[in-house]
Amino acid sequence: MPFNFKYSRQVLGIFIIFMGAPLVYFFKETLGFGGSSNFTILSYALGFGLMIAPGDFLKKFYKPNLPALRLGLFFLGMSIIYMVVYNNDYTETAYLIRDVGYYIFIFTYLFLIMSVSNEIKDYFLPLIVVLTFIGSIALVYSIVKNPHYMLGQRATVQFGDGSTESSGNPHVYARNGYAGIIASYLYLKVKNLYWRIFTWFNLFFSGVIILLTQTRAIFLSTLIIIAMYFFYGVKASAVRQTMKSIFTPRNLLFMGILLAAVIYFISTQQFIINILSSYSEGFYKSFLNAMSTALGLNKKDDFADASAMGRVTNLNYFADILEKDPWSLILGKGYRHRYMDMPVLESLVDCGIPGFLTFFGMNMILLKASIREMKKGDNPMTTFLAYFYISYFVGLFTAGRPVDTAYWFVFVVMIRFVGIKYLDRRPLVQKPETSDIVS
């Protein structure tokens, strides 16, 4: 693993802001560092501090993805203006002060990351592998220590005493496992044997975490990136060559023996059978309830999926607007008018057509840039970010709000590093970084 204190410290700072929620929840809820927002603020402050390089701070700023940046700044500026002058529903002072703090965090992160060198790309993946592994360990430790946790329940760090299943946030840990799978797979080519063994283990462990958290959006995102990897990242000739090397008589015999041994071992371990049965049954019921609710098959007195039912209700609300008051969507209905649980749709309801076009347009630019990075695959950091972003693009239609910091911290990282054309240029002679510095 390459190591440079300056760049590794900056990667850690970036990670704390846009992927550090699993560790923040663990320290707050399981280790008792304080359940208030003060610990989260201190965590952000630590991340910002680690991103600052004393020798380069305020001296170098790197050119980001300018089209995405312009649209992102337009949407953020518009949402701030709406918060001040077009806000009829979200007016409680404490909430407004909290939202002002969110915007400060977003713009601070954007400002600081502009001065982070492109050289962090060589130190990014190994640190992500290690940090996602720590996040997964934190989740396992938490459910082991939780006396209320039952086999088959969605795994998460529970808020408070953990006495209810819904008192945690499994999504951040599912996304941590999702990131662990991507980073581990991309880092499998590491030459160090011990690192390779650890990376394989983290790849498997991250998959287990996704199964434990039972998050449908991450399941879907994982299937999508697997398909995209084979479509964009693997050549047909490489697939044919791999198939020829795998499906030899000796390899088939070895895989058959290994599969038989695994099946025999599992069949003799009732505890493992119970675990697999509990989680497969839980996921099947959850998926069936969600589909039934979305299709309108569940009545009010049935066990309808709350998340899917909320989206059905919001879609009905949006359809009612289109039927009775479509002109209100030109400028929208105001800041945080309604929690739609679909950021793309809420950007239209709250901020109207300009808000929708800028918010969704920015994400389409980031998606296009991500696909381009998948095709190239020559920069491990941007390739990771490209695949990681897919889960957030899926989230635009499944969960959250368009002004959530959880989205914007990721957008900021994407704007800074993905879709940057000057990163494609390879100088004939190594020179100090100057061509990509804007001030």
C-alpha positions as CSV (number, residue, x, y, z in Angstrom):
1,M,0.0,0.0,0.0
2,P,1.5,3.4,-0.9
3,F,1.6,5.9,1.9
4,N,1.9,9.7,2.0
5,F,0.8,11.4,5.2
6,K,-0.5,14.5,3.5
7,Y,-2.6,12.8,0.8
8,S,-3.7,9.9,3.1
9,R,-4.8,12.5,5.7
10,Q,-6.8,14.4,3.0
11,V,-8.5,11.1,1.8
12,L,-9.5,10.4,5.4
13,G,-11.0,13.9,5.7
14,I,-12.9,13.5,2.5
15,F,-14.2,10.1,3.7
16,I,-15.4,11.4,7.0
17,I,-17.7,13.9,5.3
18,F,-19.2,11.9,2.5
19,M,-19.0,8.3,3.8
20,G,-18.4,8.6,7.5
21,A,-22.0,8.3,8.7
22,P,-21.7,4.6,9.7
23,L,-18.7,5.4,12.0
24,V,-20.4,8.5,13.4
25,Y,-23.5,6.5,14.3
26,F,-21.4,3.8,15.9
27,F,-19.5,6.3,18.1
28,K,-22.6,8.2,19.0
29,E,-25.0,5.4,19.7
30,T,-23.0,2.3,20.6
31,L,-19.9,3.8,22.3
32,G,-21.9,6.6,23.9
33,F,-20.0,9.6,22.6
34,G,-23.2,11.6,22.7
35,G,-26.5,11.2,20.7
36,S,-26.8,14.9,20.0
37,S,-25.8,16.7,16.8
38,N,-22.8,18.2,18.5
39,F,-20.7,15.0,17.8
40,T,-21.7,15.1,14.2
41,I,-20.6,18.7,13.9
42,L,-17.3,17.9,15.6
43,S,-16.9,15.0,13.1
44,Y,-17.4,17.3,10.2
45,A,-15.0,19.8,11.7
46,L,-12.4,17.0,12.0
47,G,-13.0,16.0,8.3
48,F,-12.6,19.6,7.2
49,G,-9.4,20.0,9.2
50,L,-7.9,16.9,7.8
51,M,-8.5,18.1,4.2
52,I,-6.4,21.2,4.7
53,A,-2.8,20.9,3.6
54,P,-0.9,23.7,5.3
55,G,1.5,24.3,2.5
56,D,-1.1,24.4,-0.2
57,F,-4.1,25.9,1.5
58,L,-5.5,28.9,-0.4
59,K,-2.7,28.7,-2.8
60,K,-3.9,26.1,-5.3
61,F,-7.4,25.5,-6.6
62,Y,-8.2,22.8,-9.2
63,K,-10.7,23.0,-12.0
64,P,-13.8,20.9,-11.3
65,N,-16.5,19.5,-13.6
66,L,-17.7,23.0,-14.5
67,P,-21.1,22.1,-16.2
68,A,-22.1,20.1,-13.1
69,L,-20.8,22.8,-10.8
70,R,-22.8,25.6,-12.5
71,L,-26.1,23.7,-12.3
72,G,-25.4,22.6,-8.7
73,L,-24.6,26.1,-7.6
74,F,-27.8,27.4,-9.4
75,F,-30.0,24.9,-7.6
76,L,-28.4,25.5,-4.2
77,G,-28.7,29.3,-4.7
78,M,-32.3,28.9,-5.8
79,S,-33.2,26.7,-2.8
80,I,-31.6,29.2,-0.4
81,I,-33.6,32.1,-2.0
82,Y,-36.7,30.0,-1.6
83,M,-35.9,29.3,2.0
84,V,-35.9,33.0,2.6
85,V,-38.6,34.5,0.4
86,Y,-40.8,31.6,-0.7
87,N,-41.4,29.5,2.4
88,N,-44.9,29.0,3.6
89,D,-44.7,25.6,5.2
90,Y,-41.2,25.1,6.6
91,T,-40.9,28.0,8.9
92,E,-39.9,26.7,12.4
93,T,-36.9,28.7,13.5
94,A,-34.9,25.7,14.8
95,Y,-35.3,23.8,11.5
96,L,-34.3,26.9,9.5
97,I,-31.2,27.4,11.6
98,R,-30.3,23.7,11.1
99,D,-30.7,24.1,7.3
100,V,-28.5,27.1,7.3
101,G,-25.9,25.0,9.0
102,Y,-26.3,22.3,6.3
103,Y,-25.7,24.8,3.5
104,I,-22.6,26.1,5.4
105,F,-21.3,22.5,5.5
106,I,-21.9,21.9,1.8
107,F,-20.2,25.1,0.7
108,T,-17.3,24.6,3.1
109,Y,-16.8,21.1,1.8
110,L,-17.0,22.4,-1.8
111,F,-14.4,25.1,-1.1
112,L,-11.9,22.8,0.7
113,I,-12.1,20.0,-1.8
114,M,-11.2,22.4,-4.6
115,S,-7.7,22.6,-3.1
116,V,-7.2,18.9,-2.7
117,S,-4.6,17.6,-5.1
118,N,-5.3,15.0,-7.8
119,E,-2.4,13.0,-6.4
120,I,-4.7,11.5,-3.7
121,K,-5.9,9.0,-6.4
122,D,-2.9,6.7,-5.5
123,Y,-3.9,6.6,-1.8
124,F,-7.7,6.5,-2.2
125,L,-8.6,2.9,-2.7
126,P,-6.6,1.2,0.0
127,L,-7.9,3.7,2.6
128,I,-11.5,3.1,1.4
129,V,-11.0,-0.7,1.7
130,V,-9.7,-0.3,5.3
131,L,-12.4,2.3,6.4
132,T,-15.3,0.3,4.9
133,F,-14.0,-2.8,6.7
134,I,-14.0,-0.8,10.0
135,G,-17.6,0.4,9.3
136,S,-18.7,-3.2,8.8
137,I,-17.0,-4.3,12.0
138,A,-18.8,-1.5,13.8
139,L,-22.1,-2.8,12.6
140,V,-21.4,-6.4,13.6
141,Y,-20.2,-5.3,17.0
142,S,-23.3,-3.3,17.5
143,I,-25.8,-6.0,16.7
144,V,-23.8,-8.5,18.9
145,K,-24.0,-6.1,21.8
146,N,-27.7,-5.3,21.2
147,P,-29.8,-7.6,23.4
148,H,-33.0,-6.7,21.4
149,Y,-31.6,-7.8,18.1
150,M,-33.3,-10.9,16.6
151,L,-32.2,-13.2,13.9
152,G,-33.7,-12.0,10.6
153,Q,-34.1,-8.4,11.7
154,R,-32.4,-5.7,9.5
155,A,-29.0,-5.1,10.9
156,T,-28.1,-1.5,12.0
157,V,-26.6,0.5,14.8
158,Q,-29.7,1.1,16.9
159,F,-30.6,4.6,18.2
160,G,-31.2,4.8,21.9
161,D,-31.8,1.4,23.6
162,G,-32.4,-0.4,20.3
163,S,-35.7,-1.7,21.5
164,T,-37.5,-1.2,18.2
165,E,-36.5,-2.4,14.7
166,S,-37.1,1.0,13.1
167,S,-34.9,2.9,15.5
168,G,-31.7,2.7,13.4
169,N,-30.6,3.5,9.9
170,P,-29.6,0.4,8.0
171,H,-29.2,2.3,4.7
172,V,-25.9,3.9,5.6
173,Y,-24.4,0.5,6.5
174,A,-25.8,-1.0,3.4
175,R,-24.1,1.7,1.4
176,N,-20.9,1.1,3.4
177,G,-21.0,-2.5,2.3
178,Y,-21.7,-1.4,-1.2
179,A,-18.7,0.8,-1.2
180,G,-16.6,-2.0,0.3
181,I,-17.5,-4.3,-2.6
182,I,-16.5,-1.8,-5.2
183,A,-13.3,-0.7,-3.6
184,S,-12.2,-4.2,-2.8
185,Y,-12.9,-5.5,-6.3
186,L,-11.0,-2.6,-7.9
187,Y,-8.0,-3.2,-5.5
188,L,-7.7,-6.9,-6.0
189,K,-4.8,-6.3,-8.4
190,V,-2.6,-5.2,-5.5
191,K,0.7,-7.1,-5.6
192,N,1.2,-7.5,-1.8
193,L,-0.1,-11.0,-0.8
194,Y,-1.4,-9.9,2.7
195,W,-3.2,-6.9,1.2
196,R,-4.8,-9.2,-1.5
197,I,-6.0,-11.6,1.2
198,F,-7.5,-8.8,3.2
199,T,-9.1,-7.3,0.2
200,W,-10.7,-10.6,-0.7
201,F,-12.0,-10.9,2.8
202,N,-13.4,-7.4,2.8
203,L,-15.1,-8.1,-0.5
204,F,-16.9,-11.1,1.0
205,F,-17.6,-9.3,4.3
206,S,-19.1,-6.3,2.5
207,G,-21.5,-8.7,0.6
208,V,-22.6,-10.2,3.9
209,I,-23.3,-6.7,5.3
210,I,-25.6,-5.9,2.4
211,L,-27.5,-9.1,3.0
212,L,-27.8,-8.3,6.7
213,T,-29.1,-4.8,6.2
214,Q,-31.7,-5.9,3.6
215,T,-31.9,-2.6,1.8
216,R,-33.7,-2.9,-1.5
217,A,-32.2,0.2,-3.1
218,I,-28.7,-1.1,-2.5
219,F,-29.6,-4.6,-3.8
220,L,-30.9,-2.9,-6.9
221,S,-27.8,-0.7,-7.2
222,T,-25.5,-3.7,-6.8
223,L,-27.3,-5.6,-9.6
224,I,-27.0,-2.5,-11.8
225,I,-23.3,-1.9,-11.3
226,I,-22.6,-5.6,-12.0
227,A,-24.5,-5.3,-15.3
228,M,-22.7,-2.0,-16.1
229,Y,-19.4,-3.5,-15.3
230,F,-19.8,-6.3,-17.7
231,F,-21.3,-3.9,-20.3
232,Y,-18.8,-1.1,-20.1
233,G,-15.8,-2.5,-18.2
234,V,-15.2,-5.9,-19.8
235,K,-14.3,-6.6,-23.4
236,A,-15.9,-9.6,-25.1
237,S,-12.5,-11.1,-25.9
238,A,-11.6,-10.9,-22.2
239,V,-14.8,-12.7,-21.3
240,R,-14.2,-15.5,-23.8
241,Q,-10.6,-15.9,-22.6
242,T,-11.7,-16.0,-19.0
243,M,-14.4,-18.6,-19.7
244,K,-11.9,-20.7,-21.5
245,S,-9.4,-20.6,-18.6
246,I,-12.1,-21.3,-16.0
247,F,-14.1,-24.0,-17.6
248,T,-11.3,-26.6,-18.0
249,P,-11.9,-30.2,-16.8
250,R,-9.5,-29.7,-13.9
251,N,-11.1,-26.4,-12.8
252,L,-14.6,-27.8,-13.1
253,L,-13.6,-30.8,-11.0
254,F,-12.1,-28.6,-8.4
255,M,-15.2,-26.3,-8.3
256,G,-17.5,-29.3,-8.0
257,I,-15.6,-30.7,-5.1
258,L,-15.5,-27.3,-3.4
259,L,-19.2,-26.7,-3.9
260,A,-20.0,-30.1,-2.6
261,A,-17.9,-29.5,0.5
262,V,-19.6,-26.2,1.2
263,I,-23.1,-27.6,0.8
264,Y,-22.2,-30.5,3.1
265,F,-20.8,-28.2,5.7
266,I,-23.8,-25.9,5.6
267,S,-26.2,-28.9,5.8
268,T,-24.5,-30.0,9.1
269,Q,-24.7,-26.5,10.7
270,Q,-28.3,-25.8,11.8
271,F,-27.3,-22.3,13.0
272,I,-26.2,-21.3,9.5
273,I,-29.3,-22.8,8.0
274,N,-31.4,-20.8,10.4
275,I,-29.6,-17.6,9.5
276,L,-30.0,-18.1,5.8
277,S,-33.6,-19.1,6.2
278,S,-34.4,-16.1,8.4
279,Y,-32.9,-13.5,6.1
280,S,-34.1,-15.0,2.8
281,E,-37.6,-15.2,4.3
282,G,-37.4,-11.6,5.6
283,F,-36.2,-10.2,2.3
284,Y,-38.8,-12.1,0.4
285,K,-41.7,-10.8,2.6
286,S,-40.3,-7.3,2.5
287,F,-40.0,-7.4,-1.3
288,L,-43.4,-8.9,-1.7
289,N,-45.1,-6.3,0.5
290,A,-43.3,-3.5,-1.3
291,M,-44.4,-4.7,-4.7
292,S,-48.0,-5.4,-3.5
293,T,-48.2,-1.9,-2.0
294,A,-46.8,-0.2,-5.1
295,L,-49.3,-2.1,-7.3
296,G,-52.2,-1.2,-5.0
297,L,-52.9,-4.8,-4.0
298,N,-52.5,-4.1,-0.2
299,K,-55.5,-2.5,1.5
300,K,-55.2,-0.2,4.4
301,D,-55.8,-3.0,6.9
302,D,-53.1,-5.2,5.3
303,F,-49.5,-5.3,6.3
304,A,-48.5,-2.7,3.7
305,D,-44.9,-1.6,3.2
306,A,-44.7,1.8,4.8
307,S,-42.0,3.1,2.5
308,A,-43.8,2.0,-0.6
309,M,-47.1,3.2,0.7
310,G,-45.6,6.7,1.3
311,R,-44.3,6.9,-2.3
312,V,-47.7,5.8,-3.6
313,T,-49.4,8.5,-1.6
314,N,-46.9,11.1,-2.8
315,L,-47.3,10.0,-6.4
316,N,-51.1,10.4,-6.0
317,Y,-50.5,13.9,-4.5
318,F,-48.4,14.8,-7.5
319,A,-51.0,13.5,-9.9
320,D,-53.6,15.6,-8.1
321,I,-51.4,18.7,-8.7
322,L,-51.1,17.9,-12.4
323,E,-54.9,17.6,-12.6
324,K,-56.0,20.6,-10.5
325,D,-53.1,23.1,-10.3
326,P,-50.4,22.3,-13.0
327,W,-49.4,26.0,-13.3
328,S,-48.0,25.9,-9.7
329,L,-45.2,23.7,-11.0
330,I,-43.7,26.5,-13.0
331,L,-42.2,28.1,-9.9
332,G,-43.0,25.3,-7.5
333,K,-44.8,25.4,-4.2
334,G,-42.0,26.7,-2.0
335,Y,-39.1,25.5,0.1
336,R,-39.5,22.0,1.5
337,H,-43.2,22.1,0.7
338,R,-43.7,18.4,1.0
339,Y,-41.5,15.4,1.7
340,M,-41.9,13.4,-1.5
341,D,-39.3,10.7,-0.6
342,M,-38.1,11.1,-4.2
343,P,-35.6,13.9,-4.6
344,V,-36.1,14.3,-8.3
345,L,-39.9,14.7,-8.0
346,E,-39.5,17.0,-4.9
347,S,-37.2,19.3,-6.8
348,L,-40.1,19.9,-9.2
349,V,-42.7,20.3,-6.5
350,D,-40.7,22.6,-4.3
351,C,-38.6,24.7,-6.8
352,G,-40.6,24.3,-10.0
353,I,-39.3,23.7,-13.5
354,P,-36.0,25.7,-13.0
355,G,-35.2,23.6,-9.9
356,F,-36.0,20.3,-11.6
357,L,-34.0,21.1,-14.7
358,T,-30.9,22.2,-12.7
359,F,-31.0,19.4,-10.1
360,F,-31.8,16.6,-12.5
361,G,-29.5,18.1,-15.2
362,M,-26.6,18.1,-12.9
363,N,-27.2,14.5,-12.0
364,M,-27.4,13.5,-15.7
365,I,-24.1,15.2,-16.3
366,L,-22.6,13.2,-13.4
367,L,-24.2,10.0,-14.7
368,K,-22.7,10.6,-18.1
369,A,-19.3,11.3,-16.6
370,S,-19.6,8.2,-14.5
371,I,-20.3,6.0,-17.5
372,R,-17.3,7.5,-19.2
373,E,-15.1,6.6,-16.3
374,M,-16.4,3.1,-16.3
375,K,-15.5,2.7,-19.9
376,K,-12.0,4.1,-19.3
377,G,-11.3,2.4,-16.0
378,D,-7.7,3.7,-15.9
379,N,-8.1,5.9,-12.7
380,P,-9.0,3.7,-9.7
381,M,-10.4,6.6,-7.7
382,T,-12.7,8.0,-10.3
383,T,-13.7,4.5,-11.3
384,F,-14.7,3.8,-7.7
385,L,-16.6,7.1,-7.5
386,A,-18.4,6.3,-10.8
387,Y,-19.8,3.0,-9.6
388,F,-20.4,4.4,-6.1
389,Y,-22.5,7.2,-7.5
390,I,-25.0,4.7,-9.1
391,S,-26.5,4.0,-5.7
392,Y,-27.2,7.8,-5.2
393,F,-28.6,8.1,-8.7
394,V,-31.0,5.2,-7.8
395,G,-31.7,7.1,-4.6
396,L,-33.0,10.1,-6.5
397,F,-36.1,8.1,-7.3
398,T,-36.4,6.1,-4.0
399,A,-35.5,8.1,-0.9
400,G,-34.5,11.4,0.6
401,R,-34.8,15.1,-0.3
402,P,-33.0,17.2,-2.9
403,V,-31.3,19.4,-0.3
404,D,-30.1,16.6,2.0
405,T,-26.4,16.8,2.9
406,A,-26.1,13.1,2.4
407,Y,-26.6,13.7,-1.3
408,W,-24.7,16.9,-1.7
409,F,-21.5,15.7,0.0
410,V,-21.4,13.0,-2.7
411,F,-22.3,15.5,-5.4
412,V,-19.4,17.7,-4.3
413,V,-16.9,14.8,-4.5
414,M,-18.2,13.9,-8.0
415,I,-18.1,17.5,-9.2
416,R,-14.5,17.8,-8.1
417,F,-13.0,14.6,-9.5
418,V,-15.3,12.9,-12.1
419,G,-15.6,14.1,-15.6
420,I,-12.4,16.2,-15.5
421,K,-10.9,16.2,-18.9
422,Y,-7.4,17.4,-17.9
423,L,-7.1,14.2,-15.8
424,D,-7.0,12.3,-19.1
425,R,-3.9,14.0,-20.4
426,R,-0.6,12.1,-19.7
427,P,2.4,14.5,-20.0
428,L,5.5,13.1,-21.8
429,V,7.7,14.5,-19.1
430,Q,6.6,14.6,-15.5
431,K,6.2,18.2,-14.4
432,P,4.7,19.9,-11.4
433,E,0.9,20.3,-11.4
434,T,0.2,23.6,-13.1
435,S,-2.1,23.1,-16.1
436,D,-5.1,22.0,-13.9
437,I,-4.7,24.8,-11.4
438,V,-7.1,27.7,-11.8
439,S,-5.7,30.0,-9.2
